[in-house]
């Protein structure tokens, strides 16, 4: 039967939910807006036909933005604080470390304010995450951290610092636009600058939204997203799009429920942007029952581009399943076998659970308009959501099929892959190494 395909091509269900999420405004982890997003998503999953739609709450370290400034000479330069920066003022000689590759932090940076780019050179073998650059700077003794966007348009980037053990970072951290970064490098290299961050760090509450479809089997397939977003923008792409996809998939799979051999559990995680807190909470709650998770289909920043990218984390069978669906629909996809330890599949996949990181293909490295003021609804297209929902619905049905077998990996295999891909050292410096 293909009626569900035609219905998906005319469905506004997921897109309407996306509009509801972006219209909330601030969905920062622990904020009233994030709570509203939880409730809207719970209700949308129930309306889609999923059962037992509910919210599981947990405590988090809150963070509320105040004003921030970079003082350079007799000027003030626009910036925004990086979430979970401490409230502090620090001064020192400005040092522009360019891309901020690990080897760039070899010198003693005591008494320095360090500025690095949000990207890496095209020839570099891996992407260096913002938090890795921050903690290299901290370890080298830096007084403050300035994160300069590589994307033009006067857009300072955001993104959290802090670790699981110490959720608030060690030194003040701000994001500046590419243009401000270039100005600072030209005018103030080796001159004293001051970084001032004002914020509050209250106790707060976040939560995960759950709902289910299919038979009540011990095994399950998790279809996930995160519903929080950075407070500076609508969070349309990152990650209203992923949560809209989850509720659209629930609507489709409710119509196809008799085709499901395995329970599907939909989970929209809270507090992803401040350290994968919601998905870590759920992974820890499951404990040994992670062995019953057949696969995680994690949707993070879909819809913006028309072609989906699937990171398969070395699980060949996940790549085969995607290729079979793409061939059946004669639709292009991109599969990447490498590991991505930076989204909500990871608290499961790091213990050997097969997991996809599903995103939309974009140009260049990094997030583009993500994590900036420009992450807005007008850049997304309903056509892309509908097309991608068709492919993902078929993929989930395939993963739930009794004949589909995707073996889990041993912890040692994941560790070996992290070391082979040069990810281990960075995860250790950011406090993300769990082994």
C-alpha positions in Angstrom: 0.0 0.0 0.0 1.3 3.5 -0.9 -1.6 5.6 0.3 0.6 6.8 3.2 3.0 8.3 0.8 0.4 10.5 -0.8 -0.9 11.5 2.6 2.6 12.5 3.7 3.0 14.6 0.6 0.0 16.7 1.6 0.5 16.5 5.4 1.0 19.7 7.4 1.2 17.9 10.7 5.0 18.0 11.2 5.3 21.5 9.7 2.6 22.9 11.9 4.5 21.5 14.9 7.7 23.1 13.7 5.9 26.5 13.5 4.6 26.0 17.0 8.0 25.3 18.3 9.7 28.3 16.7 6.9 30.6 17.8 7.7 29.8 21.5 10.8 31.9 21.3 13.4 30.9 23.9 13.7 27.1 24.2 16.9 27.1 26.2 17.4 24.0 28.4 15.7 24.5 31.7 13.6 27.5 30.6 9.8 27.9 30.6 10.0 27.8 26.8 11.6 24.4 26.8 8.8 23.2 29.1 6.2 24.5 26.7 8.0 22.7 23.9 7.8 19.5 25.9 4.1 19.9 26.4 3.4 20.7 22.8 5.4 17.7 21.7 3.7 15.4 24.1 0.3 16.5 22.9 1.3 16.3 19.2 2.5 12.7 19.7 -0.8 11.8 21.3 -2.7 13.5 18.5 -0.6 11.6 16.0 -1.9 8.3 17.5 1.0 7.3 19.6 0.1 5.8 23.1 1.2 6.8 26.6 2.6 10.2 25.6 4.3 11.5 28.7 7.1 13.7 30.1 10.0 12.4 32.3 11.6 15.3 34.1 15.1 15.6 35.6 17.2 18.3 37.3 19.9 20.2 35.4 22.3 23.1 35.8 20.4 26.1 34.5 22.0 29.1 32.7 20.4 32.4 32.0 22.0 35.0 29.7 22.9 38.5 30.7 25.0 41.1 28.9 28.5 40.4 27.6 31.1 42.7 26.1 34.6 42.5 24.7 36.5 45.7 25.6 39.4 46.4 23.1 41.3 49.6 23.5 38.7 52.4 23.8 36.1 50.4 21.9 33.5 47.8 22.8 33.0 44.9 20.4 29.7 43.0 20.0 29.7 39.4 21.4 27.4 36.9 23.1 28.3 34.7 26.0 28.7 31.0 25.3 26.1 29.1 27.5 27.5 27.8 30.8 30.3 30.3 30.7 30.9 31.6 34.2 29.9 35.1 35.1 33.3 36.8 35.3 35.6 39.4 33.9 39.0 38.6 32.6 41.7 40.6 30.8 44.8 39.7 28.9 46.9 39.9 25.8 44.8 38.8 22.8 46.3 35.8 21.0 44.6 34.7 17.7 45.3 31.0 17.3 43.5 30.8 14.0 41.8 27.5 13.6 42.6 26.4 17.1 43.9 22.9 16.2 45.2 20.8 19.1 48.8 21.6 18.2 48.1 25.3 18.3 47.8 25.2 22.1 51.3 24.0 22.8 52.5 27.3 24.2 51.8 28.6 27.6 48.7 30.9 27.4 48.8 32.2 30.9 47.6 35.8 31.0 46.2 35.5 27.4 42.8 35.9 25.9 42.6 33.3 23.2 40.6 33.6 20.0 39.9 30.7 17.7 37.8 30.0 14.6 34.6 28.0 14.6 36.0 25.8 11.7 39.0 23.8 10.7 40.9 23.8 7.4 39.5 21.6 4.6 42.6 19.4 4.6 42.3 18.6 8.4 41.2 15.0 9.0 38.5 15.7 11.5 36.3 18.5 12.9 37.5 20.0 16.2 34.5 20.7 18.4 34.1 24.1 20.1 34.4 22.5 23.6 37.6 20.8 22.7 39.1 24.1 21.7 37.8 25.7 24.9 39.4 23.1 27.2 42.7 23.1 25.3 42.7 26.9 26.0 41.8 26.3 29.7 44.5 23.7 30.1 47.1 26.0 28.5 46.2 28.7 31.1 44.1 31.1 29.1 42.2 33.8 31.0 39.3 33.9 28.6 38.0 32.3 25.3 36.7 34.1 22.2 35.0 31.9 19.6 34.9 33.6 16.2 32.5 32.5 13.5 33.8 31.5 10.1 30.5 32.3 8.4 30.0 35.8 7.1 27.0 37.9 8.0 27.7 39.6 11.4 26.6 36.4 13.2 28.2 35.6 16.6 28.0 31.9 17.3 26.7 30.3 20.4 27.3 26.8 21.9 27.9 25.6 25.4 31.0 25.0 27.4 31.3 23.0 30.7 31.6 19.3 31.4 29.3 16.7 33.0 31.3 16.9 36.2 31.6 20.7 36.2 28.6 22.1 34.2 29.8 25.7 34.4 33.1 26.4 32.6 36.4 27.5 34.0 36.9 30.9 32.2 34.6 33.4 30.6 33.7 32.5 27.0 32.1 34.5 24.3 31.2 34.2 20.6 32.0 36.9 18.1 31.1 37.3 14.4 33.6 36.6 11.6 33.7 40.4 11.1 34.4 41.2 14.7 37.0 38.4 14.9 38.8 39.9 11.9 38.7 43.3 13.4 40.1 42.1 16.7 42.9 40.2 15.0 43.8 43.3 12.9 43.6 45.9 15.6 44.3 44.1 18.8 46.6 41.2 18.3 49.1 41.2 21.2 47.2 44.1 22.9 45.2 43.8 26.1 41.5 43.1 25.8 38.9 42.4 28.4 36.1 39.9 28.2 33.1 40.5 30.5 30.3 37.9 30.9 27.2 38.4 33.0 24.8 35.5 33.5 22.9 33.5 36.2 23.3 29.8 37.0 20.2 28.7 38.8 19.0 25.2 39.5 16.6 24.1 36.8 14.4 21.3 35.4 14.4 19.7 31.9 12.7 16.6 30.6 12.3 14.0 27.9 9.0 13.4 26.0 8.1 9.7 25.3 5.4 7.9 23.3 5.0 4.5 21.7 3.6 2.7 18.7 3.6 -1.0 17.6 3.5 -4.2 19.6 4.5 -4.3 23.2 7.8 -6.1 22.6 10.8 -6.2 24.8 13.0 -5.0 21.9 12.4 -1.4 20.6 13.6 1.1 18.0 14.1 4.6 19.3 13.1 7.5 17.1 14.6 10.6 18.6 15.4 14.3 18.4 16.1 17.1 20.9 13.5 19.8 21.5 15.6 22.4 23.3 17.4 25.2 21.3 19.8 28.0 22.0 18.1 31.1 23.4 19.3 33.5 20.7 17.2 32.2 17.8 14.1 30.3 16.8 16.0 27.0 16.6 14.2 26.1 13.5 16.9 23.9 11.9 18.6 23.0 15.2 16.5 21.3 16.2 12.9 22.2 15.7 13.2 20.3 12.4 14.2 17.1 14.1 11.3 17.2 16.6 8.9 18.1 13.8 10.2 15.0 12.0 9.6 12.8 15.0 5.9 13.9 15.3 5.4 13.5 11.5 6.9 10.0 11.7 4.6 9.2 14.6 1.6 10.2 12.4 2.8 8.0 9.5 3.7 5.0 11.6 0.4 5.2 13.4 -1.2 4.5 10.0 1.3 1.7 9.3 1.2 0.2 12.8 0.1 -3.2 11.6 3.4 -3.5 9.7 5.6 -3.0 12.8 7.1 -6.2 14.3 8.9 -4.3 17.1 7.8 -1.5 19.4 8.8 2.0 18.3 9.5 4.5 21.1 9.6 8.2 20.2 11.8 10.3 22.5 12.2 14.1 22.2 15.1 14.8 24.5 15.6 18.0 26.6 18.9 19.7 27.4 20.9 18.4 24.4 22.6 21.7 23.7 24.2 21.8 27.2 25.9 18.4 27.0 23.4 15.7 25.8 21.9 15.7 29.3 18.5 14.4 28.4 19.7 11.5 26.3 22.3 10.6 28.9 19.6 10.6 31.5 17.5 8.1 29.4 20.5 5.9 28.6 21.4 5.7 32.3 17.7 4.9 33.1 17.8 2.0 30.7 21.1 0.6 32.0 21.4 -3.0 30.9 18.1 -2.7 29.0 20.1 -0.8 26.4 20.6 -4.3 25.0 17.0 -4.3 24.0 17.4 -1.2 21.8 17.6 -2.5 18.2 18.7 0.9 16.9 18.5 4.6 17.5 17.3 6.9 14.6 18.3 10.3 15.9 17.1 13.3 13.9 19.3 16.4 14.5 19.2 19.3 12.0 17.2 17.7 9.1 15.0 19.5 6.5 17.4 22.4 5.8 19.0 20.5 2.9 17.0 18.2 0.6 19.4 15.2 0.9 19.7 13.3 4.1 23.1 12.3 5.6 23.3 9.2 7.8 26.3 8.8 10.0 26.2 5.0 10.8 29.1 4.8 13.3 30.7 1.7 11.8 27.5 -0.4 11.8 27.5 -1.8 8.3 24.0 -3.1 8.6 22.7 0.4 9.3 24.3 1.6 6.1 22.8 -1.4 4.2 19.3 -0.6 5.5 19.6 3.1 4.3 20.9 2.0 0.9 18.0 -0.4 0.5 15.4 2.3 1.2 17.2 4.8 -1.0 17.2 2.4 -3.9 13.6 1.4 -3.4 12.6 5.1 -3.7 15.3 6.0 -6.2 16.2 8.9 -3.9 19.7 10.1 -3.1 21.1 9.9 0.4 24.6 10.1 1.9 26.0 7.6 4.3 29.1 8.2 6.4 30.5 5.4 8.5 32.5 7.5 10.9 31.5 8.3 14.5 29.9 11.6 15.6 30.0 11.8 19.4 28.0 15.0 19.6 24.3 14.3 19.5 21.6 12.3 21.2 22.4 8.9 19.7 25.8 9.0 21.4 24.9 8.2 25.0 23.5 4.9 23.5 26.0 4.3 20.7 29.0 4.8 22.9 27.9 1.5 24.7 27.6 -0.3 21.4 23.9 0.4 20.5 23.5 0.8 16.7 22.7 4.4 16.1 22.2 6.8 13.2 22.9 10.5 13.4 20.5 11.8 10.7 21.0 15.3 9.4 20.6 17.2 6.2 23.5 17.7 3.8 24.9 21.3 3.7 27.8 23.1 2.1 31.1 23.5 3.9 32.1 22.4 7.4 30.4 23.4 10.5 26.8 24.5 11.3 26.4 27.4 8.8 23.5 29.4 10.2 23.0 27.0 13.1 23.9 28.3 16.6 23.3 31.9 15.4 20.5 34.4 15.2 19.9 33.3 11.6 18.6 29.8 12.5 15.0 30.8 11.5 12.0 29.1 9.9 12.2 30.9 6.6 15.3 28.8 5.6 13.4 25.5 5.7 11.0 24.0 3.2 8.0 21.9 3.9 8.8 19.8 0.7 12.0 18.6 2.3 10.3 17.6 5.5 7.7 15.6 3.6 10.2 13.8 1.3 12.5 13.0 4.2 9.7 11.7 6.4 8.8 9.2 3.7 12.3 7.8 3.6 12.7 7.8 7.3 9.3 6.1 7.9 10.3 3.3 5.6 13.6 3.0 7.3 12.0 2.7 10.7 9.6 0.0 9.4 12.6 -1.8 8.0 14.5 -1.6 11.3 11.4 -2.9 13.2 11.1 -5.9 10.8 11.7 -9.2 12.6 14.1 -10.3 9.8 16.3 -7.2 10.3 19.4 -7.9 12.4 21.8 -5.1 13.4 24.3 -6.6 15.9 25.4 -4.5 18.8 29.1 -3.8 19.2 31.4 -4.4 22.2 32.6 -1.4 24.1 36.1 -2.3 23.0 35.1 -1.9 19.4 33.7 1.6 20.0 36.9 2.6 21.9 39.1 1.2 19.1 37.1 3.2 16.5 37.3 6.4 18.6 41.1 6.1 18.8 41.4 5.2 15.1 39.4 8.3 14.1 41.5 10.5 16.4 38.5 11.4 18.6 39.6 9.9 21.9 42.1 12.6 22.9 39.6 15.4 22.4 36.9 13.5 24.3 39.2 13.1 27.2 40.1 16.8 27.4 36.4 17.8 27.4 35.4 15.2 30.0 33.3 13.2 27.6 35.4 9.9 27.8 33.2 7.4 29.7 35.4 4.3 29.5 
